[in-house]
Amino acid sequence: MIETNSLFDLYSDTFKDFGAVAGISDKNYDALELIKRDNDSHLSNFAAKTFASRGRMIEEHDRDIRTPFQRDVGRIIFSQSFRRLKHKTQVFFNPTNDHICSRLEHVLYVYYISSTIGKALNLNTDLIQAIALGHDIGHSPFGHSGERVLNKCLQSREPDRFFEHEAHGIRVVDLLESRGEGPGLNLTFEVRDGILSHCGEIYDEKRLRPDREKNAEEVSYLIPKSRRGAPATLEGCVVRFADKVAYVGRDVEDALRTGIIEDINALAPGAAAVLGTNNSQVINTLVEDIIDNSIDKDEICMSDLAGDALQDFLNNNVSKIYKAPKVMVYEKTVEIMINGLFDAFYNVGDNLAEAAHTKKDAIRHFADFVSAHPEPDAPLAVKVTDYIAGMTDQFATDCFNELYRN
């Protein structure tokens, strides 16, 4: 029997007869360009126009049937960082329960909710979808618990640096990911800005007007959340609101499923009376409210009634879910693991040659990562942070177990 290494080897005789795929003819390409420009003309006056994009950091001139924002969607969803979101925690870490929300599911919810709002407001849905799909691409393992601990670890060694998943998302798409043509995905300004400015943890935000004067230097992973303003586009504002809408009710569902709470009405009775008593009702109420209050405006708005109810819901989620005893035990576990991983990797960073030949897989893989890091002069603590931030929950757990329990 002849052994083969891949399906390509097995069917190579068939594949070689396919021939080259013909490209789009000049005539048809010009027609497609006219269609795309016509689509721009039918958008809201407040929408981001595809052909008015502020472009990419490295200019590209490729002919493509897709708009620049559609191309960004492809670059994001085919990246390794996006793929790993399916194994990263949203709030609750429970790898044995398939019905607990993962980070990837949350991203898809934001994609769907923001697209619904954007279509109703006649905004640029290509841009909305790219921002939504990329908005959490910089998230660490173990959700916001992992984010907080990783930030403390980094700042204990490099006080001038910080870890926030929004900023790290820019670091991922600008530096750590690659399309095989050097570091970074080279996304458009508008998508990068939407990723950096998507923060959904501002609970009292009822209206948001885009900062259209934002300059390119303000879209940087070196700018902390405290110095970031609104997104530069109305589409980015939509995603920022959709982020809250997507997680408020779903976190309650997961809390019910894991036994942290027993009744949504008991969690926030006033808010439930306004928004609904299950995730579907909450999403529908908020989406309709945002659309109703944002039509023909250069801002995304909620009514005071819905905005106050959402804030009440979110505050109750913090006090009764995110700070519940069961979750606090989980947070302590995450703290031990992230600290342990950080210390182990940091301690071998000065002797990578030895680390590359150790019997510990976790250390060898880290040494390989540092050796190939696209920013050789970055502080060691930053490289350790980059490595841990890219891990899935299970991979981080496996690395910790190998380093400390075997």
C-alpha positions, 0 to 999 in steps of 0.5 A: 500500500502506498502511503500518502501525506495528505489528500492533495497527494492522494488526488494530485493527478486530479488537481493538476488538471484544473488549470488556473482560475480566470480573473475578473475581466477589465470590463466586468471589474469596472462594472463592479466598481460602479456598483460598489460606488452606487451602493455608497451613494444610497447610504445614510448621510452619516454613514462611513462611505467605503470609497472615502476610507482613510485607508491602510497603514501600508497602501494596497492597489489590488483589484478585488471584487470586495470592498476594503471593509469586506476584505478586512472581514476575511483577514480577521476571520481567517486569522489564528487569533479569531479561531482561538476565540472559540476556546476562550471564556466570555464570563464563566469557565466551564469546558464541560458545558457546551451551552456556556457562552464562549468568546466566539459566540459573543462576537457572533452575537455582536455581529448579528445585533450590530448588523441589524441596527446598522441595516435599519439605520442605513449605515455601512454594514460591511464596516460594522461587520468587520469591527464586530468580528474583530472587536474582541480579537485581543482578548486574553484567556479566562475573560476579564478575570484573565485580563485584569491579572495579566495587566497586573503582571505586566505592570509589575515589570513594566509600569509604563505598559498596560494590558487592555483587550481593546488595545491589545486587539490593535497590537494583534492586527497590526503586529502579532498576526500575519497574512504571510506578507510580514507582520500585521493584517494591514486593516483599514483605519476605520476597522482598527479604530472600531476595535480600539474604541469598542469598550462595552464596559461603560454602563451609563452611556446612553448616547454616543457621537463619533469623533470624526476628527480623530487622527491616525496617531490616536489609533494605537495600542499604546493609548490606554482606555482612560485617554480614548474617546468615541469611535471615529465612525457611527458604525463603530458607535453601533458596535460599542452599543451592540457589545453591551446588548449582546452580553447583558442578557446572555450573562444572566442566562449563563448565571441561571444555567450555572446556578449562580442566580435562580431568577432574573426577576430577583436579579433586577426586577425594575430593569426586567419590567422594562427590558424583559425576562429573558435574553431574547426579550432584552435584546429585542427591546434594546435593539428597537429602542436604539433604532427608534432613537437613532434614525436620521441622527449623527449619534447612536442613542437610547431612551432614558427609560431603556438606558437606565434599565440597561445600566441597572441590569449591568450594575446588578450583574456586577454585584450579584453575578460577577462578584458572586462567591462561586465566580470569586473562587474562579477569579482566584484560580485564574489569578494563580494560573496567570501569575504562575505562567507569567513567572515561569516564562519571564524567568526563562526569558534571559536564557532562550537557548537553554529554554529551547531544549528543555523537556517542558513543552510549555517552555519550548513553545514559549522560546520559539514564540520569542525567537520569532517575535515580530518586535525583537526589541520589545521588553521581555514582559511585553513578549510574555504578555503577548504569548499568554494573551494569545492562549485559549483557556484550555491551553493555558490550563495545560501549560500551568499543569505541566509546569507546576503539577507534573 
